[in-house]
Amino acid sequence: MYKVIDISENQPDGCIDFEKIKESGVRGVICRAGYGQYSEQKDKCFDVHMRNAASAGLALGAYWFCYARNAEDARKEAEVCHEIIKDYDLNYPVFYDIEGDTVRYMSDNGVTASADLISGIIEAFADRMSELGHSTGVYSNLNFVQNYFDDRVKKYPLWVACYPENPALDDKYEVDGFNTVMWQYTSTEGNIEGAPAHLDVNICYVEPEGAIWNTQDTAAGGAESGTSCDTKYHVGDYVSYSSIYTSSDSQEALKPAISEGTVTKVIPGARNPYLINDGTGWVNDEAINNASEVQEDNTSFYSSKVRFTGDTNYNGVPITAYFNDDGYDVGEINGDRAVLYHNGDLFDAVRTSDIELI
């Protein structure tokens, strides 16, 4: 048994010292990835929280808040959740957070919540997540579990919230009939050094799965803007490959629809350490046929601040938030595609015709 905290944009960047909370006995952090069925509903602090937690050597997890009104909504939520978390190697199942606000949203939209509907929504989300390569757990409070979860939900790991006045932390908290893997026992009396008092604190009963990275270079997202160590290829290398994988630890080789691209992230020690084009897929040394440095088109943009002048990213998705006042750094250019960073965080991939020197 060990402590895990869960956080969101309600705990803004800077309010948690991740090194100190680790020294206080916290071993894992579960970050809200977002809510609903649109990418714009991504948690504003998800990436920075994940990066900071990984840098401190903490186990990583993610949760998604449910606003689905039916199974189709739940599948859409799973798909956008996948897009946000897919580049992270998680140590826990992805938890689907479904509780009172879910029911309120249903009611506001003319839908009557029931155990049959709620349980069907959970199952639809979990099934779609499984198709996308993720395992799913469920988070809720004890009252909601008892009133809205039917037998279908018992097959998923349960993370339950219940706040007794004097929690017996040395005893495992269990909900009858469920595989209780984590217990959230407080949101106000965590007593975690390095974190605010008002913080969700949990006792976890399962060991983290997979590798736990503990340096900036191997933290999820931490190697995107620099060179990684102990690998044959590095961020910025342009490679062609004969097979591709859906994740950094997948063992199933697929035939790629796109057979060349730029290495945009490296996880040393992973089975498939190289992420291609920020999401095409993952490859390893055996899959790569040859490599060369990225073509140096538009090299005047490198090591310079640029302004974004367009309104969509490279794939045509609208961009609604800009940081033009202090500009962007160009982390990669490949042909007409430029990857922009803002204060060290990945912003988006855009067309070079939509950027200009400041």
Secondary structure, 3 states (H helix, E strand, C coil): CEEEEEECCCCCCCCCCHHHHHHCCEEEEEEEEEECCCHHHECCCHHHHHHHHHHCCCEEEEEEECCCCCHHHHHHHHHHHHHHHCCCCCCCCEEEECCHHHHHHHHHCCCCCCHHHHHHHHHHHHHHHHHCCCCEEEEEEHHHHHHHCCHHHHHCCEEEECCCCCCCCCCCCCCCCCCEEEEEEECCCCCCCCCCCCCEEEEECCCCCCCCCCCCCCCCCCCCCCCCCCCCCCCCEEEEECCEECCCCCCCCECCCCCEEEEEEECCCCCCCEEECCCCEEECCCCEEEEEECCCCCHHHCCCEEEECCCECCCCCECCCCCCCCCEEEEEEECCEEEEEECCEEEEEEEHHHEEEC
